[in-house]
Amino acid sequence: MNTRFTWVGSRPSVDFTATVGKREQAPFERMQEPADLARWFREAGLTHDEVPVSRRTYRQAVQLREALYRLFTGATRPADLDVVNQWSTRPLAGPRLTPDRRVATALTDVPELLSRLARDAVDLVTGPLAERIRVCASDDCSLLFVDTSRPGQRRWCSMNTCGARAKMATYRAPD
Ligand SMILES: [Zn+2]
């Protein structure tokens, strides 16, 4: 059975860390095998193709994911920077223009997709939204998200799930 992925992070690199659920409570793996990684890339909109994922590239993806999680939560180890930089500095093919002025669909592979995720993360932590990377305030959830709201006071990964539950709890428990 396919485990559903979550898309509340507002950045692909942040959503990638959510392929482990309930990290602070009872962690579970949403990306159990290489085929799940291929599906994640498609559902994330990073590729339209079914990219082949080897055991090795799957392990590399998991390693990058954990480095990104620690990067976003301020727990970075020196080795994590090496992992992120290894991917972020990897050369990427640029867009190729066709005679009818469209961008040719480039063949993508896992290393290229990991490079895009690492670049997204570097861009995020060095940009104006770096201070807006948050952990969901729900006791039962520890998804990361980037608060892109203007006031910057978002507390929950999603108003439809954790936010709604918190509101219900407040409503039910008058004090
Ligand atoms: Zn949440």
Backbone and ligand atoms as CSV (ligand in chain L), in Angstrom:
chain,resi,resn,atom,element,x,y,z
A,1,MET,N,N,0.843,-1.198,0.000
A,1,MET,CA,C,0.000,0.000,0.000
A,1,MET,C,C,0.874,1.243,0.000
A,2,ASN,N,N,0.485,2.215,-0.785
A,2,ASN,CA,C,1.247,3.446,-0.832
A,2,ASN,C,C,0.943,4.339,0.372
A,3,THR,N,N,2.011,4.808,1.003
A,3,THR,CA,C,1.827,5.784,2.065
A,3,THR,C,C,1.660,7.159,1.413
A,4,ARG,N,N,0.719,7.925,1.896
A,4,ARG,CA,C,0.524,9.254,1.314
A,4,ARG,C,C,1.597,10.221,1.789
A,5,PHE,N,N,2.036,11.063,0.895
A,5,PHE,CA,C,3.006,12.083,1.253
A,5,PHE,C,C,2.275,13.350,1.679
A,6,THR,N,N,2.963,14.211,2.382
A,6,THR,CA,C,2.343,15.474,2.790
A,6,THR,C,C,3.043,16.629,2.070
A,7,TRP,N,N,2.258,17.667,1.826
A,7,TRP,CA,C,2.753,18.792,1.021
A,7,TRP,C,C,2.402,20.116,1.697
A,8,VAL,N,N,2.849,20.289,2.909
A,8,VAL,CA,C,2.511,21.515,3.646
A,8,VAL,C,C,3.719,22.430,3.827
A,9,GLY,N,N,4.878,21.984,3.364
A,9,GLY,CA,C,6.117,22.690,3.670
A,9,GLY,C,C,6.334,23.979,2.917
A,10,SER,N,N,5.660,24.099,1.793
A,10,SER,CA,C,5.752,25.213,0.848
A,10,SER,C,C,7.093,25.318,0.119
A,11,ARG,N,N,7.997,24.389,0.386
A,11,ARG,CA,C,9.225,24.279,-0.408
A,11,ARG,C,C,9.520,22.794,-0.605
A,12,PRO,N,N,10.005,22.421,-1.796
A,12,PRO,CA,C,10.269,20.987,-2.013
A,12,PRO,C,C,11.260,20.404,-1.017
A,13,SER,N,N,12.290,21.174,-0.669
A,13,SER,CA,C,13.287,20.623,0.257
A,13,SER,C,C,12.684,20.390,1.641
A,14,VAL,N,N,11.711,21.222,2.020
A,14,VAL,CA,C,11.052,21.065,3.320
A,14,VAL,C,C,10.064,19.898,3.260
A,15,ASP,N,N,9.320,19.811,2.177
A,15,ASP,CA,C,8.408,18.676,2.012
A,15,ASP,C,C,9.163,17.350,1.994
A,16,PHE,N,N,10.378,17.398,1.481
A,16,PHE,CA,C,11.160,16.166,1.426
A,16,PHE,C,C,11.423,15.633,2.841
A,17,THR,N,N,11.671,16.528,3.798
A,17,THR,CA,C,11.929,16.075,5.177
A,17,THR,C,C,10.680,15.440,5.787
A,18,ALA,N,N,9.508,15.771,5.227
A,18,ALA,CA,C,8.251,15.223,5.750
A,18,ALA,C,C,7.992,13.801,5.282
A,19,THR,N,N,8.925,13.226,4.531
A,19,THR,CA,C,8.746,11.820,4.161
A,19,THR,C,C,9.046,10.912,5.358
A,20,VAL,N,N,9.516,11.515,6.469
A,20,VAL,CA,C,9.453,10.824,7.756
A,20,VAL,C,C,8.366,11.523,8.554
A,21,GLY,N,N,7.364,10.773,8.993
A,21,GLY,CA,C,6.265,11.360,9.755
A,21,GLY,C,C,6.552,11.337,11.243
A,22,LYS,N,N,5.895,12.192,11.983
A,22,LYS,CA,C,5.955,12.249,13.455
A,22,LYS,C,C,7.369,12.093,13.991
A,23,ARG,N,N,8.271,12.876,13.487
A,23,ARG,CA,C,9.679,12.740,13.870
A,23,ARG,C,C,9.916,12.868,15.361
A,24,GLU,N,N,9.162,13.733,16.023
A,24,GLU,CA,C,9.408,13.958,17.450
A,24,GLU,C,C,8.560,13.060,18.334
A,25,GLN,N,N,7.640,12.298,17.734
A,25,GLN,CA,C,6.763,11.457,18.542
A,25,GLN,C,C,7.042,9.975,18.312
A,26,ALA,N,N,6.685,9.512,17.148
A,26,ALA,CA,C,6.894,8.105,16.810
A,26,ALA,C,C,7.213,8.046,15.322
A,27,PRO,N,N,8.492,8.256,14.992
A,27,PRO,CA,C,8.862,8.411,13.581
A,27,PRO,C,C,8.457,7.214,12.724
A,28,PHE,N,N,7.936,7.509,11.548
A,28,PHE,CA,C,7.685,6.428,10.600
A,28,PHE,C,C,8.085,6.879,9.202
A,29,GLU,N,N,8.530,5.917,8.429
A,29,GLU,CA,C,9.094,6.162,7.096
A,29,GLU,C,C,7.993,6.123,6.046
A,30,ARG,N,N,7.820,7.227,5.327
A,30,ARG,CA,C,6.841,7.229,4.234
A,30,ARG,C,C,7.479,6.800,2.912
A,31,MET,N,N,8.798,6.740,2.918
A,31,MET,CA,C,9.515,6.439,1.680
A,31,MET,C,C,10.287,5.147,1.917
A,32,GLN,N,N,9.529,4.049,1.902
A,32,GLN,CA,C,10.120,2.802,2.369
A,32,GLN,C,C,11.036,2.125,1.378
A,33,GLU,N,N,10.851,2.421,0.112
A,33,GLU,CA,C,11.683,1.740,-0.881
A,33,GLU,C,C,11.922,2.675,-2.058
A,34,PRO,N,N,12.886,2.301,-2.928
A,34,PRO,CA,C,13.244,3.183,-4.045
A,34,PRO,C,C,12.036,3.651,-4.858
A,35,ALA,N,N,11.043,2.796,-5.075
A,35,ALA,CA,C,9.892,3.200,-5.891
A,35,ALA,C,C,9.136,4.362,-5.245
A,36,ASP,N,N,9.157,4.416,-3.911
A,36,ASP,CA,C,8.490,5.523,-3.217
A,36,ASP,C,C,9.177,6.852,-3.500
A,37,LEU,N,N,10.501,6.782,-3.608
A,37,LEU,CA,C,11.246,8.011,-3.921
A,37,LEU,C,C,10.871,8.506,-5.315
A,38,ALA,N,N,10.782,7.582,-6.267
A,38,ALA,CA,C,10.388,7.950,-7.628
A,38,ALA,C,C,8.999,8.592,-7.618
A,39,ARG,N,N,8.113,8.033,-6.832
A,39,ARG,CA,C,6.747,8.570,-6.729
A,39,ARG,C,C,6.764,9.948,-6.074
A,40,TRP,N,N,7.606,10.107,-5.057
A,40,TRP,CA,C,7.690,11.422,-4.396
A,40,TRP,C,C,8.117,12.495,-5.404
A,41,PHE,N,N,9.137,12.199,-6.192
A,41,PHE,CA,C,9.611,13.189,-7.173
A,41,PHE,C,C,8.497,13.575,-8.143
A,42,ARG,N,N,7.720,12.607,-8.554
A,42,ARG,CA,C,6.605,12.909,-9.475
A,42,ARG,C,C,5.532,13.737,-8.783
A,43,GLU,N,N,5.127,13.297,-7.593
A,43,GLU,CA,C,4.060,14.022,-6.896
A,43,GLU,C,C,4.514,15.430,-6.491
A,44,ALA,N,N,5.807,15.589,-6.273
A,44,ALA,CA,C,6.349,16.907,-5.938
A,44,ALA,C,C,6.392,17.813,-7.170
A,45,GLY,N,N,6.147,17.229,-8.335
A,45,GLY,CA,C,6.165,18.009,-9.569
A,45,GLY,C,C,7.568,18.304,-10.068
A,46,LEU,N,N,8.546,17.575,-9.569
A,46,LEU,CA,C,9.924,17.836,-9.982
A,46,LEU,C,C,10.283,17.106,-11.273
A,47,THR,N,N,9.482,16.119,-11.614
A,47,THR,CA,C,9.679,15.421,-12.878
A,47,THR,C,C,8.350,14.799,-13.310
A,48,HIS,N,N,8.177,14.634,-14.604
A,48,HIS,CA,C,6.975,13.955,-15.099
A,48,HIS,C,C,7.248,12.484,-15.350
A,49,ASP,N,N,8.532,12.172,-15.344
A,49,ASP,CA,C,8.919,10.817,-15.738
A,49,ASP,C,C,9.041,9.889,-14.543
A,50,GLU,N,N,9.013,8.643,-14.843
A,50,GLU,CA,C,9.293,7.625,-13.833
A,50,GLU,C,C,10.806,7.463,-13.787
A,51,VAL,N,N,11.449,8.114,-12.826
A,51,VAL,CA,C,12.915,8.030,-12.792
A,51,VAL,C,C,13.353,6.717,-12.154
A,52,PRO,N,N,14.339,6.068,-12.757
A,52,PRO,CA,C,14.830,4.830,-12.139
A,52,PRO,C,C,15.628,5.159,-10.866
A,53,VAL,N,N,15.314,4.468,-9.795
A,53,VAL,CA,C,16.013,4.705,-8.529
A,53,VAL,C,C,16.725,3.427,-8.106
A,54,SER,N,N,18.029,3.518,-7.994
A,54,SER,CA,C,18.787,2.354,-7.540
A,54,SER,C,C,18.830,2.361,-6.017
A,55,ARG,N,N,19.234,1.245,-5.448
A,55,ARG,CA,C,19.408,1.164,-3.990
A,55,ARG,C,C,20.374,2.243,-3.515
A,56,ARG,N,N,21.414,2.461,-4.305
A,56,ARG,CA,C,22.439,3.419,-3.907
A,56,ARG,C,C,21.886,4.843,-3.902
A,57,THR,N,N,21.199,5.223,-4.974
A,57,THR,CA,C,20.681,6.591,-5.008
A,57,THR,C,C,19.568,6.775,-3.971
A,58,TYR,N,N,18.853,5.707,-3.676
A,58,TYR,CA,C,17.845,5.774,-2.610
A,58,TYR,C,C,18.523,6.097,-1.275
A,59,ARG,N,N,19.621,5.390,-0.987
A,59,ARG,CA,C,20.356,5.650,0.264
A,59,ARG,C,C,20.888,7.071,0.298
A,60,GLN,N,N,21.373,7.545,-0.847
A,60,GLN,CA,C,21.889,8.915,-0.906
A,60,GLN,C,C,20.773,9.926,-0.646
A,61,ALA,N,N,19.595,9.621,-1.172
A,61,ALA,CA,C,18.453,10.520,-0.974
A,61,ALA,C,C,18.071,10.587,0.496
A,62,VAL,N,N,18.076,9.440,1.164
A,62,VAL,CA,C,17.737,9.409,2.588
A,62,VAL,C,C,18.788,10.185,3.389
A,63,GLN,N,N,20.047,10.009,3.006
A,63,GLN,CA,C,21.126,10.728,3.684
A,63,GLN,C,C,20.960,12.244,3.514
A,64,LEU,N,N,20.629,12.669,2.303
A,64,LEU,CA,C,20.413,14.097,2.062
A,64,LEU,C,C,19.208,14.587,2.863
A,65,ARG,N,N,18.155,13.792,2.870
A,65,ARG,CA,C,16.939,14.186,3.598
A,65,ARG,C,C,17.229,14.447,5.076
A,66,GLU,N,N,18.002,13.554,5.695
A,66,GLU,CA,C,18.293,13.726,7.116
A,66,GLU,C,C,19.198,14.942,7.350
A,67,ALA,N,N,20.121,15.187,6.417
A,67,ALA,CA,C,20.976,16.372,6.526
A,67,ALA,C,C,20.131,17.639,6.400
A,68,LEU,N,N,19.152,17.609,5.507
A,68,LEU,CA,C,18.277,18.773,5.325
A,68,LEU,C,C,17.437,19.007,6.577
A,69,TYR,N,N,16.943,17.929,7.158
A,69,TYR,CA,C,16.122,18.078,8.371
A,69,TYR,C,C,16.935,18.773,9.467
A,70,ARG,N,N,18.181,18.315,9.661
A,70,ARG,CA,C,19.002,18.926,10.711
A,70,ARG,C,C,19.367,20.360,10.342
A,71,LEU,N,N,19.550,20.610,9.055
A,71,LEU,CA,C,19.834,21.977,8.601
A,71,LEU,C,C,18.665,22.912,8.942
A,72,PHE,N,N,17.464,22.451,8.708
A,72,PHE,CA,C,16.284,23.289,8.943
A,72,PHE,C,C,15.962,23.452,10.421
A,73,THR,N,N,16.384,22.490,11.238
A,73,THR,CA,C,16.046,22.567,12.657
A,73,THR,C,C,17.225,23.078,13.488
A,74,GLY,N,N,18.271,23.517,12.829
A,74,GLY,CA,C,19.391,24.126,13.538
A,74,GLY,C,C,20.294,23.129,14.240
A,75,ALA,N,N,20.210,21.874,13.846
A,75,ALA,CA,C,21.025,20.846,14.494
A,75,ALA,C,C,22.109,20.321,13.556
A,76,THR,N,N,22.544,21.169,12.635
A,76,THR,CA,C,23.487,20.739,11.603
A,76,THR,C,C,24.808,20.239,12.170
A,77,ARG,N,N,25.252,19.115,11.656
A,77,ARG,CA,C,26.581,18.606,11.969
A,77,ARG,C,C,27.478,18.926,10.779
A,78,PRO,N,N,28.811,18.993,11.028
A,78,PRO,CA,C,29.705,19.308,9.901
A,78,PRO,C,C,29.499,18.381,8.702
A,79,ALA,N,N,29.262,17.102,8.959
A,79,ALA,CA,C,29.090,16.150,7.863
A,79,ALA,C,C,27.840,16.475,7.037
A,80,ASP,N,N,26.841,17.091,7.686
A,80,ASP,CA,C,25.617,17.441,6.958
A,80,ASP,C,C,25.905,18.485,5.879
A,81,LEU,N,N,26.754,19.446,6.235
A,81,LEU,CA,C,27.103,20.476,5.251
A,81,LEU,C,C,27.783,19.850,4.054
A,82,ASP,N,N,28.638,18.863,4.317
A,82,ASP,CA,C,29.311,18.175,3.209
A,82,ASP,C,C,28.285,17.513,2.298
A,83,VAL,N,N,27.290,16.880,2.899
A,83,VAL,CA,C,26.274,16.194,2.106
A,83,VAL,C,C,25.476,17.196,1.268
A,84,VAL,N,N,25.010,18.253,1.920
A,84,VAL,CA,C,24.226,19.263,1.199
A,84,VAL,C,C,25.065,19.874,0.081
A,85,ASN,N,N,26.300,20.218,0.412
A,85,ASN,CA,C,27.152,20.876,-0.589
A,85,ASN,C,C,27.543,19.951,-1.732
A,86,GLN,N,N,27.694,18.693,-1.408
A,86,GLN,CA,C,28.024,17.716,-2.453
A,86,GLN,C,C,26.945,17.753,-3.548
A,87,TRP,N,N,25.678,17.882,-3.117
A,87,TRP,CA,C,24.592,17.890,-4.092
A,87,TRP,C,C,24.344,19.279,-4.667
A,88,SER,N,N,24.446,20.297,-3.831
A,88,SER,CA,C,24.095,21.643,-4.318
A,88,SER,C,C,25.096,22.149,-5.356
A,89,THR,N,N,26.329,21.668,-5.274
A,89,THR,CA,C,27.348,22.159,-6.194
A,89,THR,C,C,27.442,21.313,-7.467
A,90,ARG,N,N,26.633,20.294,-7.524
A,90,ARG,CA,C,26.650,19.423,-8.706
A,90,ARG,C,C,26.106,20.200,-9.909
A,91,PRO,N,N,26.831,20.193,-11.031
A,91,PRO,CA,C,26.341,20.956,-12.188
A,91,PRO,C,C,24.990,20.422,-12.682
A,92,LEU,N,N,24.125,21.353,-13.067
A,92,LEU,CA,C,22.811,20.971,-13.572
A,92,LEU,C,C,22.686,21.419,-15.018
A,93,ALA,N,N,22.029,20.605,-15.812
A,93,ALA,CA,C,21.780,20.998,-17.195
A,93,ALA,C,C,20.756,22.131,-17.220
A,94,GLY,N,N,21.001,23.099,-18.043
A,94,GLY,CA,C,20.048,24.195,-18.185
A,94,GLY,C,C,18.921,23.821,-19.130
A,95,PRO,N,N,17.935,24.708,-19.301
A,95,PRO,CA,C,16.815,24.402,-20.200
A,95,PRO,C,C,17.278,24.395,-21.663
A,96,ARG,N,N,16.709,23.491,-22.457
A,96,ARG,CA,C,17.080,23.436,-23.872
A,96,ARG,C,C,15.892,23.906,-24.711
A,97,LEU,N,N,16.164,24.898,-25.570
A,97,LEU,CA,C,15.096,25.509,-26.358
A,97,LEU,C,C,14.875,24.743,-27.663
A,98,THR,N,N,13.616,24.481,-27.983
A,98,THR,CA,C,13.302,23.796,-29.234
A,98,THR,C,C,13.013,24.843,-30.317
A,99,PRO,N,N,13.035,24.441,-31.613
A,99,PRO,CA,C,12.791,25.423,-32.683
A,99,PRO,C,C,11.444,26.148,-32.522
A,100,ASP,N,N,10.444,25.488,-31.933
A,100,ASP,CA,C,9.164,26.178,-31.741
A,100,ASP,C,C,9.082,26.880,-30.382
A,101,ARG,N,N,10.221,27.204,-29.860
A,101,ARG,CA,C,10.344,28.014,-28.645
A,101,ARG,C,C,9.672,27.421,-27.430
A,102,ARG,N,N,9.911,26.170,-27.253
A,102,ARG,CA,C,9.499,25.557,-25.999
A,102,ARG,C,C,10.723,24.950,-25.336
A,103,VAL,N,N,10.555,24.657,-24.073
A,103,VAL,CA,C,11.669,24.017,-23.377
A,103,VAL,C,C,11.548,22.510,-23.573
A,104,ALA,N,N,12.595,21.940,-24.103
A,104,ALA,CA,C,12.574,20.498,-24.332
A,104,ALA,C,C,12.548,19.767,-22.993
A,105,THR,N,N,11.755,18.743,-22.915
A,105,THR,CA,C,11.722,17.945,-21.692
A,105,THR,C,C,13.051,17.228,-21.547
A,106,ALA,N,N,13.763,17.605,-20.514
A,106,ALA,CA,C,15.062,16.984,-20.312
A,106,ALA,C,C,14.874,15.681,-19.560
A,107,LEU,N,N,15.699,14.735,-19.863
A,107,LEU,CA,C,15.684,13.504,-19.089
A,107,LEU,C,C,16.271,13.823,-17.728
A,108,THR,N,N,15.592,13.405,-16.685
A,108,THR,CA,C,16.106,13.680,-15.352
A,108,THR,C,C,16.547,12.381,-14.705
A,109,ASP,N,N,17.473,12.502,-13.804
A,109,ASP,CA,C,17.857,11.336,-13.022
A,109,ASP,C,C,17.877,11.745,-11.550
A,110,VAL,N,N,18.044,10.780,-10.685
A,110,VAL,CA,C,17.964,11.058,-9.247
A,110,VAL,C,C,19.035,12.065,-8.797
A,111,PRO,N,N,20.306,11.897,-9.214
A,111,PRO,CA,C,21.285,12.888,-8.768
A,111,PRO,C,C,20.887,14.321,-9.129
A,112,GLU,N,N,20.317,14.502,-10.303
A,112,GLU,CA,C,19.899,15.847,-10.690
A,112,GLU,C,C,18.778,16.352,-9.775
A,113,LEU,N,N,17.841,15.473,-9.462
A,113,LEU,CA,C,16.726,15.865,-8.592
A,113,LEU,C,C,17.210,16.162,-7.177
A,114,LEU,N,N,18.173,15.385,-6.699
A,114,LEU,CA,C,18.730,15.658,-5.370
A,114,LEU,C,C,19.468,16.983,-5.369
A,115,SER,N,N,20.121,17.275,-6.481
A,115,SER,CA,C,20.817,18.552,-6.594
A,115,SER,C,C,19.819,19.708,-6.521
A,116,ARG,N,N,18.671,19.536,-7.172
A,116,ARG,CA,C,17.646,20.599,-7.119
A,116,ARG,C,C,17.121,20.791,-5.691
A,117,LEU,N,N,16.960,19.692,-4.971
A,117,LEU,CA,C,16.494,19.796,-3.580
A,117,LEU,C,C,17.533,20.503,-2.706
A,118,ALA,N,N,18.801,20.137,-2.891
A,118,ALA,CA,C,19.861,20.754,-2.090
A,118,ALA,C,C,19.965,22.244,-2.398
A,119,ARG,N,N,19.832,22.614,-3.669
A,119,ARG,CA,C,19.871,24.028,-4.041
A,119,ARG,C,C,18.694,24.785,-3.442
A,120,ASP,N,N,17.539,24.147,-3.442
A,120,ASP,CA,C,16.362,24.783,-2.844
A,120,ASP,C,C,16.615,25.063,-1.356
A,121,ALA,N,N,17.241,24.103,-0.686
A,121,ALA,CA,C,17.522,24.258,0.747
A,121,ALA,C,C,18.534,25.375,1.001
A,122,VAL,N,N,19.582,25.421,0.188
A,122,VAL,CA,C,20.600,26.465,0.358
A,122,VAL,C,C,19.966,27.837,0.137
A,123,ASP,N,N,19.137,27.927,-0.883
A,123,ASP,CA,C,18.428,29.164,-1.181
A,123,ASP,C,C,17.531,29.561,0.002
A,124,LEU,N,N,16.860,28.587,0.560
A,124,LEU,CA,C,15.938,28.857,1.667
A,124,LEU,C,C,16.672,29.350,2.912
A,125,VAL,N,N,17.705,28.641,3.333
A,125,VAL,CA,C,18.352,29.004,4.608
A,125,VAL,C,C,19.231,30.246,4.501
A,126,THR,N,N,19.480,30.707,3.287
A,126,THR,CA,C,20.271,31.936,3.140
A,126,THR,C,C,19.390,33.104,2.717
A,127,GLY,N,N,18.089,32.862,2.569
A,127,GLY,CA,C,17.199,33.897,2.072
A,127,GLY,C,C,16.319,34.495,3.150
A,128,PRO,N,N,15.383,35.365,2.734
A,128,PRO,CA,C,14.534,36.078,3.701
A,128,PRO,C,C,13.594,35.165,4.492
A,129,LEU,N,N,13.357,33.951,4.009
A,129,LEU,CA,C,12.434,33.067,4.721
A,129,LEU,C,C,13.148,32.136,5.708
A,130,ALA,N,N,14.458,32.313,5.856
A,130,ALA,CA,C,15.225,31.426,6.739
A,130,ALA,C,C,14.665,31.417,8.157
A,131,GLU,N,N,14.217,32.577,8.621
A,131,GLU,CA,C,13.697,32.683,9.988
A,131,GLU,C,C,12.267,32.162,10.092
A,132,ARG,N,N,11.709,31.794,8.969
A,132,ARG,CA,C,10.305,31.375,8.957
A,132,ARG,C,C,10.133,29.864,8.851
A,133,ILE,N,N,11.220,29.125,9.031
A,133,ILE,CA,C,11.119,27.661,9.008
A,133,ILE,C,C,10.647,27.219,10.387
A,134,ARG,N,N,9.495,26.583,10.454
A,134,ARG,CA,C,8.890,26.266,11.747
A,134,ARG,C,C,8.568,24.778,11.852
A,135,VAL,N,N,8.422,24.343,13.100
A,135,VAL,CA,C,7.905,22.998,13.372
A,135,VAL,C,C,6.448,23.182,13.775
A,136,CYS,N,N,5.571,22.338,13.278
A,136,CYS,CA,C,4.146,22.424,13.619
A,136,CYS,C,C,3.958,22.399,15.136
A,137,ALA,N,N,3.059,23.255,15.635
A,137,ALA,CA,C,2.866,23.400,17.084
A,137,ALA,C,C,2.017,22.298,17.685
A,138,SER,N,N,1.449,21.450,16.856
A,138,SER,CA,C,0.621,20.363,17.390
A,138,SER,C,C,1.477,19.343,18.139
A,139,ASP,N,N,0.949,18.826,19.257
A,139,ASP,CA,C,1.674,17.826,20.046
A,139,ASP,C,C,1.868,16.529,19.282
A,140,ASP,N,N,0.996,16.326,18.322
A,140,ASP,CA,C,0.921,15.053,17.643
A,140,ASP,C,C,1.574,15.080,16.263
A,141,CYS,N,N,2.290,16.139,15.966
A,141,CYS,CA,C,2.793,16.343,14.604
A,141,CYS,C,C,4.116,17.069,14.731
A,142,SER,N,N,5.059,16.759,13.872
A,142,SER,CA,C,6.285,17.556,13.921
A,142,SER,C,C,6.744,17.899,12.509
A,143,LEU,N,N,5.789,18.131,11.632
A,143,LEU,CA,C,6.130,18.515,10.268
A,143,LEU,C,C,6.748,19.904,10.254
A,144,LEU,N,N,7.720,20.073,9.364
A,144,LEU,CA,C,8.306,21.395,9.165
A,144,LEU,C,C,7.512,22.124,8.093
A,145,PHE,N,N,7.454,23.430,8.205
A,145,PHE,CA,C,6.845,24.229,7.141
A,145,PHE,C,C,7.511,25.596,7.123
A,146,VAL,N,N,7.378,26.268,6.004
A,146,VAL,CA,C,7.873,27.635,5.901
A,146,VAL,C,C,6.661,28.553,5.996
A,147,ASP,N,N,6.674,29.420,6.964
A,147,ASP,CA,C,5.567,30.350,7.147
A,147,ASP,C,C,5.731,31.502,6.147
A,148,THR,N,N,4.954,31.429,5.073
A,148,THR,CA,C,5.053,32.458,4.038
A,148,THR,C,C,3.963,33.518,4.215
A,149,SER,N,N,3.207,33.415,5.302
A,149,SER,CA,C,2.128,34.390,5.515
A,149,SER,C,C,2.723,35.766,5.817
A,150,ARG,N,N,1.992,36.804,5.516
A,150,ARG,CA,C,2.511,38.143,5.730
A,150,ARG,C,C,2.794,38.439,7.220
A,151,PRO,N,N,1.836,38.122,8.119
A,151,PRO,CA,C,2.134,38.410,9.530
A,151,PRO,C,C,3.217,37.507,10.127
A,152,GLY,N,N,3.390,36.319,9.538
A,152,GLY,CA,C,4.433,35.425,10.038
A,152,GLY,C,C,4.107,34.829,11.390
A,153,GLN,N,N,2.839,34.523,11.639
A,153,GLN,CA,C,2.464,33.964,12.938
A,153,GLN,C,C,1.795,32.611,12.813
A,154,ARG,N,N,2.057,31.966,11.695
A,154,ARG,CA,C,1.457,30.659,11.484
A,154,ARG,C,C,2.067,29.653,12.460
A,155,ARG,N,N,1.231,28.824,13.092
A,155,ARG,CA,C,1.737,27.881,14.089
A,155,ARG,C,C,1.618,26.433,13.648
A,156,TRP,N,N,0.677,26.168,12.762
A,156,TRP,CA,C,0.428,24.772,12.395
A,156,TRP,C,C,0.814,24.499,10.950
A,157,CYS,N,N,1.138,23.232,10.701
A,157,CYS,CA,C,1.535,22.841,9.353
A,157,CYS,C,C,0.397,23.125,8.384
A,158,SER,N,N,-0.845,22.910,8.866
A,158,SER,CA,C,-1.996,23.138,8.010
A,158,SER,C,C,-3.192,23.534,8.861
A,159,MET,N,N,-3.949,24.498,8.410
A,159,MET,CA,C,-5.145,24.899,9.141
A,159,MET,C,C,-6.233,23.839,9.011
A,160,ASN,N,N,-6.152,23.013,7.971
A,160,ASN,CA,C,-7.182,21.994,7.753
A,160,ASN,C,C,-7.034,20.800,8.685
A,161,THR,N,N,-5.825,20.542,9.136
A,161,THR,CA,C,-5.624,19.372,9.991
A,161,THR,C,C,-5.253,19.822,11.408
A,162,CYS,N,N,-3.985,20.089,11.651
A,162,CYS,CA,C,-3.529,20.414,13.009
A,162,CYS,C,C,-4.152,21.703,13.534
A,163,GLY,N,N,-4.263,22.711,12.675
A,163,GLY,CA,C,-4.851,23.982,13.114
A,163,GLY,C,C,-6.296,23.812,13.523
A,164,ALA,N,N,-7.043,23.047,12.742
A,164,ALA,CA,C,-8.459,22.817,13.032
A,164,ALA,C,C,-8.619,22.024,14.319
A,165,ARG,N,N,-7.745,21.026,14.529
A,165,ARG,CA,C,-7.815,20.222,15.761
A,165,ARG,C,C,-7.537,21.082,16.983
A,166,ALA,N,N,-6.553,21.964,16.876
A,166,ALA,CA,C,-6.204,22.826,18.009
A,166,ALA,C,C,-7.367,23.760,18.346
A,167,LYS,N,N,-8.020,24.263,17.302
A,167,LYS,CA,C,-9.158,25.157,17.523
A,167,LYS,C,C,-10.304,24.414,18.205
A,168,MET,N,N,-10.558,23.176,17.770
A,168,MET,CA,C,-11.599,22.362,18.372
A,168,MET,C,C,-11.294,22.105,19.840
A,169,ALA,N,N,-10.032,21.789,20.129
A,169,ALA,CA,C,-9.637,21.483,21.507
A,169,ALA,C,C,-9.860,22.700,22.405
A,170,THR,N,N,-9.522,23.871,21.907
A,170,THR,CA,C,-9.704,25.103,22.672
A,170,THR,C,C,-11.195,25.321,22.929
A,171,TYR,N,N,-11.985,25.028,21.919
A,171,TYR,CA,C,-13.427,25.253,21.987
A,171,TYR,C,C,-14.071,24.322,23.021
A,172,ARG,N,N,-13.518,23.080,23.085
A,172,ARG,CA,C,-14.107,22.080,23.971
A,172,ARG,C,C,-13.665,22.219,25.422
A,173,ALA,N,N,-12.521,22.835,25.624
A,173,ALA,CA,C,-11.978,22.889,26.990
A,173,ALA,C,C,-11.990,24.329,27.505
A,174,PRO,N,N,-13.118,24.788,28.018
A,174,PRO,CA,C,-13.141,26.160,28.520
A,174,PRO,C,C,-12.356,26.258,29.814
A,175,ASP,N,N,-11.507,27.254,29.895
A,175,ASP,CA,C,-10.814,27.450,31.176
A,175,ASP,C,C,-10.513,28.920,31.405
L,1,ZN,ZN,ZN,0.899,19.600,11.981
